[in-house]
Amino acid sequence: MAKAQTMGALLTILVVLATSAEMAHGICNLSSNGIRACQPAAAIRNPTEQPSAACCAALAGADLPCLCRYKNAAGVWVRFYRIDINRAMGLPGKCGLAMPANC
């Protein structure tokens, strides 16, 4: 029983570390700089009305279907970037980009 608990704790730590490393370098062809460019428009508090040109350029090069897989990982977005995931998912549309239908 103790061995199973230790393995479960180790797995949890590895997942958190992997997610942290992935987010530090960007995700789904969206660099950390691109995420930061979009942060004001998807901020938890006092978001801007429209995304910046830099944000739209970053989203244009991003793998949007890949980003859809992360929409349920709101805790990661909040912790690293202070982003409201629902606002973030609306940014591609404000940039004239289409999100996948099943997103």
Backbone as ProteinMPNN parsed JSONL, in Angstrom:
{"seq_chain_A": "MAKAQTMGALLTILVVLATSAEMAHGICNLSSNGIRACQPAAAIRNPTEQPSAACCAALAGADLPCLCRYKNAAGVWVRFYRIDINRAMGLPGKCGLAMPANC", "coords_chain_A": {"N_chain_A": [[0.821, -1.197, 0.0], [1.884, 1.291, 0.837], [3.907, 1.533, -1.009], [2.462, 1.835, -3.395], [1.219, 4.287, -2.904], [3.455, 5.947, -2.783], [4.399, 5.688, -5.398], [2.227, 6.816, -6.762], [2.346, 9.458, -5.836], [4.839, 10.183, -6.863], [4.331, 10.006, -9.614], [2.442, 12.058, -9.891], [4.05, 14.285, -9.27], [5.863, 14.152, -11.407], [4.163, 14.65, -13.604], [3.356, 17.279, -13.047], [5.857, 18.578, -13.203], [6.541, 18.05, -15.882], [4.493, 19.403, -17.211], [5.035, 21.997, -16.348], [7.567, 22.453, -17.504], [6.911, 22.226, -20.209], [5.122, 24.366, -20.533], [6.856, 26.482, -20.022], [8.363, 26.668, -22.305], [6.551, 27.13, -24.248], [3.669, 26.058, -26.116], [1.995, 23.899, -28.354], [2.93, 25.093, -30.761], [2.794, 27.715, -30.007], [4.572, 30.134, -28.672], [6.124, 31.012, -25.508], [6.385, 33.763, -25.472], [4.391, 34.443, -27.273], [2.141, 33.578, -25.881], [2.28, 35.328, -23.719], [1.859, 37.695, -25.131], [-0.806, 37.476, -25.689], [-1.957, 37.451, -23.235], [-2.963, 39.926, -21.973], [-5.491, 40.256, -23.227], [-6.832, 38.01, -22.436], [-6.842, 38.03, -19.768], [-7.447, 37.314, -16.313], [-8.331, 39.339, -14.655], [-9.482, 42.557, -15.509], [-9.349, 42.443, -18.488], [-8.16, 43.341, -21.782], [-10.107, 44.739, -24.459], [-9.715, 43.852, -27.106], [-7.493, 41.507, -28.737], [-3.948, 41.992, -29.138], [-1.991, 42.903, -32.075], [0.325, 41.399, -32.076], [-0.449, 39.22, -30.549], [-2.446, 38.096, -32.208], [-0.87, 37.42, -34.409], [0.755, 35.491, -33.243], [-1.166, 33.552, -32.591], [-2.008, 32.89, -35.148], [0.044, 31.309, -36.057], [-0.121, 29.176, -34.416], [-0.962, 25.832, -33.366], [-4.065, 25.259, -33.435], [-5.988, 23.103, -33.046], [-4.465, 21.524, -31.323], [-4.214, 23.251, -29.121], [-6.83, 23.191, -28.238], [-6.96, 20.833, -26.839], [-5.97, 21.529, -24.409], [-7.789, 23.086, -23.114], [-9.249, 22.202, -20.959], [-7.476, 22.22, -18.95], [-7.442, 24.329, -17.114], [-6.329, 25.184, -14.675], [-3.564, 25.147, -15.071], [-3.167, 27.196, -16.971], [-4.086, 29.384, -15.519], [-2.352, 29.404, -13.316], [0.254, 29.753, -14.459], [0.041, 31.882, -16.32], [-2.042, 33.609, -15.645], [-4.471, 33.555, -17.019], [-7.787, 33.588, -18.219], [-9.403, 30.852, -19.22], [-11.728, 30.637, -20.79], [-11.967, 33.163, -21.977], [-9.573, 33.099, -23.369], [-10.036, 31.065, -25.243], [-11.733, 32.39, -26.921], [-10.173, 34.199, -28.271], [-8.94, 33.474, -30.843], [-11.133, 33.77, -32.63], [-11.599, 36.543, -32.421], [-9.39, 37.357, -33.71], [-9.898, 36.722, -36.267], [-9.587, 34.066, -36.892], [-10.47, 30.642, -37.24], [-11.634, 28.407, -34.848], [-11.319, 24.877, -34.313], [-14.203, 22.899, -34.998], [-14.918, 20.973, -33.108], [-13.885, 21.857, -30.744]], "CA_chain_A": [[0.0, 0.0, 0.0], [2.765, 2.463, 0.916], [4.627, 1.613, -2.286], [1.517, 2.371, -4.373], [1.046, 5.714, -2.61], [4.694, 6.607, -3.175], [4.413, 5.728, -6.863], [1.219, 7.785, -7.172], [2.877, 10.794, -5.557], [5.908, 10.416, -7.819], [3.697, 10.244, -10.908], [1.858, 13.402, -9.826], [5.158, 15.245, -9.356], [6.388, 14.121, -12.773], [3.195, 15.317, -14.475], [3.463, 18.724, -12.786], [7.135, 19.039, -13.754], [6.461, 18.008, -17.343], [3.618, 20.501, -17.627], [5.759, 23.238, -16.087], [8.61, 22.589, -18.523], [6.247, 22.44, -21.495], [4.583, 25.718, -20.545], [7.957, 27.433, -20.023], [8.866, 26.782, -23.671], [5.432, 27.307, -25.157], [2.847, 24.87, -26.305], [1.214, 23.846, -29.599], [3.497, 26.1, -31.666], [2.56, 29.039, -29.437], [5.704, 30.351, -27.769], [5.844, 31.724, -24.258], [6.193, 35.172, -25.837], [3.067, 34.533, -27.878], [1.145, 33.469, -24.804], [2.329, 36.597, -22.985], [1.249, 38.726, -25.979], [-2.259, 37.291, -25.622], [-2.397, 37.501, -21.843], [-3.833, 41.06, -21.623], [-6.852, 40.072, -23.751], [-7.445, 36.852, -21.792], [-6.525, 38.151, -18.342], [-8.505, 37.032, -15.347], [-8.839, 40.642, -14.216], [-9.325, 43.713, -16.398], [-8.812, 42.116, -19.817], [-8.357, 44.31, -22.849], [-11.256, 44.397, -25.305], [-9.256, 43.142, -28.304], [-6.113, 41.026, -28.676], [-2.972, 42.799, -29.869], [-1.526, 42.344, -33.349], [1.312, 40.364, -31.753], [-1.213, 38.047, -30.115], [-3.073, 37.491, -33.391], [0.198, 36.809, -35.208], [1.155, 34.273, -32.541], [-2.245, 32.573, -32.747], [-2.05, 32.461, -36.553], [1.037, 30.264, -36.231], [-0.326, 28.132, -33.414], [-1.722, 24.636, -33.71], [-5.311, 25.46, -32.685], [-6.54, 21.844, -32.534], [-3.644, 21.131, -30.181], [-4.599, 24.103, -27.997], [-8.132, 22.737, -27.746], [-6.756, 19.75, -25.875], [-5.564, 22.106, -23.132], [-8.806, 23.977, -22.556], [-9.714, 21.673, -19.685], [-6.379, 22.349, -17.986], [-7.526, 25.74, -16.727], [-5.427, 25.466, -13.565], [-2.227, 25.421, -15.601], [-3.189, 28.517, -17.592], [-4.242, 30.379, -14.456], [-1.15, 29.458, -12.486], [1.426, 30.247, -15.17], [-0.152, 33.081, -17.125], [-3.178, 34.399, -15.174], [-5.366, 33.613, -18.175], [-9.115, 32.994, -18.135], [-9.424, 29.945, -20.362], [-12.867, 30.93, -21.662], [-11.57, 34.316, -22.797], [-8.493, 32.665, -24.259], [-10.603, 30.297, -26.352], [-12.407, 33.324, -27.813], [-9.224, 35.077, -28.964], [-8.777, 33.22, -32.275], [-12.253, 34.38, -33.356], [-11.376, 37.989, -32.47], [-8.279, 37.57, -34.648], [-10.321, 36.271, -37.591], [-9.205, 32.678, -37.074], [-11.533, 29.702, -36.883], [-11.29, 27.283, -33.977], [-11.934, 23.628, -34.788], [-15.611, 22.747, -34.615], [-15.067, 20.103, -31.941], [-13.09, 22.406, -29.647]], "C_chain_A": [[0.865, 1.26, 0.0], [3.516, 2.651, -0.394], [3.722, 2.212, -3.367], [1.299, 3.862, -4.156], [2.274, 6.507, -3.028], [4.765, 6.739, -4.693], [3.398, 6.74, -7.387], [1.697, 9.202, -6.958], [3.974, 11.144, -6.551], [5.342, 10.728, -9.203], [3.093, 11.647, -10.956], [2.939, 14.462, -9.971], [5.71, 15.298, -10.768], [5.454, 14.823, -13.754], [3.276, 16.825, -14.292], [4.747, 19.279, -13.377], [7.114, 19.065, -15.277], [5.607, 19.149, -17.868], [4.326, 21.828, -17.451], [6.814, 23.474, -17.16], [8.0, 22.89, -19.88], [5.742, 23.871, -21.594], [5.692, 26.754, -20.606], [8.48, 27.661, -21.439], [7.771, 27.042, -24.695], [4.712, 25.992, -25.345], [2.098, 24.991, -27.627], [1.646, 24.923, -30.593], [3.18, 27.528, -31.238], [3.637, 29.243, -28.378], [5.258, 31.025, -26.48], [5.623, 33.203, -24.535], [4.823, 35.39, -26.471], [1.963, 34.463, -26.844], [1.104, 34.775, -24.021], [1.713, 37.733, -23.803], [-0.278, 38.657, -25.911], [-2.814, 37.465, -24.21], [-3.282, 38.705, -21.523], [-5.286, 40.881, -22.082], [-7.573, 38.893, -23.108], [-7.231, 36.88, -20.279], [-7.732, 37.848, -17.471], [-9.154, 38.338, -14.906], [-8.516, 41.715, -15.246], [-8.735, 43.369, -17.763], [-9.027, 43.263, -20.793], [-9.498, 43.822, -23.735], [-10.845, 43.528, -26.491], [-7.828, 42.635, -28.103], [-5.205, 41.934, -29.507], [-2.627, 42.133, -31.199], [-0.512, 41.232, -33.103], [0.621, 39.076, -31.3], [-1.813, 37.344, -31.328], [-2.033, 36.807, -34.284], [0.645, 35.498, -34.562], [0.095, 33.186, -32.712], [-2.327, 32.049, -34.178], [-1.052, 31.341, -36.817], [0.878, 29.098, -35.279], [-1.114, 26.959, -33.986], [-3.005, 24.682, -32.87], [-5.962, 24.157, -32.221], [-5.758, 21.329, -31.317], [-4.03, 21.947, -28.954], [-5.939, 23.686, -27.404], [-7.983, 21.643, -26.695], [-6.398, 20.284, -24.489], [-6.647, 22.97, -22.49], [-9.357, 23.478, -21.224], [-8.638, 21.714, -18.603], [-6.299, 23.795, -17.504], [-6.561, 26.094, -15.61], [-4.024, 25.81, -14.027], [-2.171, 26.823, -16.19], [-3.272, 29.617, -16.538], [-2.938, 30.526, -13.682], [0.029, 30.084, -13.208], [1.229, 31.613, -15.807], [-1.287, 33.983, -16.667], [-4.176, 34.636, -16.306], [-6.687, 32.93, -17.841], [-9.287, 32.147, -19.394], [-10.59, 30.22, -21.305], [-12.58, 32.14, -22.54], [-10.513, 33.909, -23.816], [-9.039, 31.914, -25.462], [-11.367, 31.185, -27.335], [-11.458, 34.197, -28.626], [-9.043, 34.755, -30.443], [-9.901, 33.847, -33.111], [-12.1, 35.886, -33.485], [-10.243, 38.347, -33.423], [-8.647, 37.131, -36.063], [-9.915, 34.852, -37.908], [-10.343, 31.778, -36.626], [-10.98, 28.596, -35.988], [-11.926, 26.027, -34.559], [-13.345, 23.469, -34.23], [-15.777, 21.937, -33.337], [-14.295, 20.61, -30.728], [-13.987, 22.813, -28.498]], "O_chain_A": [[0.601, 2.194, -0.758], [3.737, 3.777, -0.84], [4.184, 3.02, -4.174], [1.205, 4.62, -5.121], [2.155, 7.608, -3.564], [5.149, 7.787, -5.21], [3.677, 7.448, -8.354], [1.479, 10.065, -7.809], [4.037, 12.276, -7.031], [5.834, 11.626, -9.885], [3.226, 12.344, -11.962], [2.767, 15.429, -10.712], [5.997, 16.381, -11.277], [5.922, 15.526, -14.65], [3.267, 17.57, -15.271], [4.73, 20.346, -13.991], [7.619, 20.006, -15.89], [5.959, 19.789, -18.858], [4.229, 22.699, -18.316], [6.938, 24.588, -17.669], [8.519, 23.724, -20.622], [5.914, 24.52, -22.625], [5.493, 27.819, -21.19], [8.988, 28.741, -21.739], [8.052, 27.161, -25.888], [5.101, 24.958, -24.801], [1.619, 26.07, -27.975], [0.803, 25.588, -31.196], [3.291, 28.452, -32.044], [3.618, 28.608, -27.324], [4.144, 31.542, -26.387], [4.771, 33.832, -23.908], [4.176, 36.409, -26.23], [0.976, 35.195, -26.918], [0.027, 35.274, -23.696], [1.109, 38.641, -23.233], [-0.956, 39.674, -26.061], [-4.024, 37.609, -24.03], [-4.292, 38.525, -20.843], [-6.209, 41.312, -21.391], [-8.794, 38.782, -23.219], [-7.418, 35.872, -19.598], [-8.878, 38.094, -17.848], [-10.377, 38.43, -14.798], [-7.41, 41.766, -15.783], [-7.722, 43.947, -18.156], [-9.958, 44.054, -20.646], [-9.814, 42.632, -23.755], [-11.545, 42.577, -26.84], [-7.042, 43.255, -27.386], [-5.653, 42.565, -30.465], [-2.929, 40.96, -31.421], [-0.486, 40.238, -33.829], [1.062, 37.977, -31.635], [-1.698, 36.125, -31.458], [-2.293, 35.742, -34.844], [0.886, 34.511, -35.257], [0.429, 32.026, -32.951], [-2.677, 30.889, -34.394], [-1.27, 30.513, -37.701], [1.649, 28.14, -35.325], [-1.84, 27.099, -34.97], [-3.028, 24.204, -31.736], [-6.452, 24.103, -31.092], [-6.343, 20.764, -30.394], [-4.159, 21.396, -27.861], [-6.154, 23.816, -26.199], [-8.79, 21.545, -25.771], [-6.513, 19.56, -23.5], [-6.425, 23.53, -21.416], [-9.881, 24.271, -20.441], [-8.871, 21.288, -17.472], [-5.228, 24.401, -17.489], [-6.023, 27.201, -15.595], [-3.367, 26.67, -13.439], [-1.221, 27.563, -15.933], [-2.612, 30.65, -16.65], [-2.48, 31.64, -13.426], [0.747, 30.884, -12.609], [2.158, 32.421, -15.831], [-1.481, 35.045, -17.257], [-4.655, 35.75, -16.52], [-6.713, 31.845, -17.261], [-9.313, 32.677, -20.505], [-10.446, 30.05, -22.516], [-12.916, 32.139, -23.724], [-10.555, 34.322, -24.974], [-8.56, 32.101, -26.581], [-11.622, 30.772, -28.466], [-11.886, 34.865, -29.567], [-8.995, 35.683, -31.25], [-9.643, 34.394, -34.183], [-12.425, 36.456, -34.526], [-10.14, 39.483, -33.887], [-7.804, 37.162, -36.96], [-9.896, 34.462, -39.076], [-11.097, 32.132, -35.72], [-9.994, 27.939, -36.323], [-12.957, 26.105, -35.226], [-13.621, 23.874, -33.1], [-16.696, 22.198, -32.559], [-14.076, 19.856, -29.78], [-13.501, 23.3, -27.477]]}, "name": "protein", "num_of_chains": 1, "seq": "MAKAQTMGALLTILVVLATSAEMAHGICNLSSNGIRACQPAAAIRNPTEQPSAACCAALAGADLPCLCRYKNAAGVWVRFYRIDINRAMGLPGKCGLAMPANC"}
